[in-house]
Amino acid sequence: MIFVCDKCRFIFSRTVEPEQCPDCGKYAVREANEMERQEYEEHLKEFQGDENG
C-alpha cells in the first residue's frame, strides 16, 4: 500500500498503515490518493532507472 504524510508530503510504501511518518515522525499519515500513487510509481521508475545505468 502507498501512504503519504500530510505534514512533509513524503510518499512511501508499507504493507500495513504506519502511525507515524518514517521521514518526519508526525502522526499525519494517510493512504495515498490516485495522483499520489502515480507520483510514487514515477519516482520508483526513475530511481530504478538510475540504479541500472
N, C-alpha and C positions, 0 to 999 in steps of 0.2 A: 504494500500500500504506500501511496505517496502522501506526505504531510507537508504542511507549511507553517511557519511561525508568523503570527500576525505582528509581532514586535520587530524582528530583524529581517523578515521575509526570506529566511533560509528555507530551501525546499530540499527534502530528503526522503529516503525510503526506509521503512521498517516493516516487520511482519505484524507487529501489534502497535496500537497507538500509544506513544510515549506521553508522560505527563509533562515533561519539560523539553524545551528545545535543546538539542545537543550542541548548538553553536553558542547561544547567548544565555541559556539556562532559564529563560522566562517560562511561565505557565500559560502560554498563549498558542498552543499547538492545535491545529485542526486538520481535517482531511482536505487535501488539495482539490480545487475545482478543475474542470477540464482544461482551461487555459494554463493553469499552473502545472498540470501533469504534462502537457505538451512541452512547456518550457523545460521541465525536468528532463524529459526524453531528449530534447535537442542538446542540452548541456552534456548529457551522458554520451551521446553520439560524438560530440566534439572532443570530449575527454578521451574516449576510446580511440578516436582517430589520431589524437596527439601521441598516445602511447605506442601506436603501431608505425609511426614513421613521421 
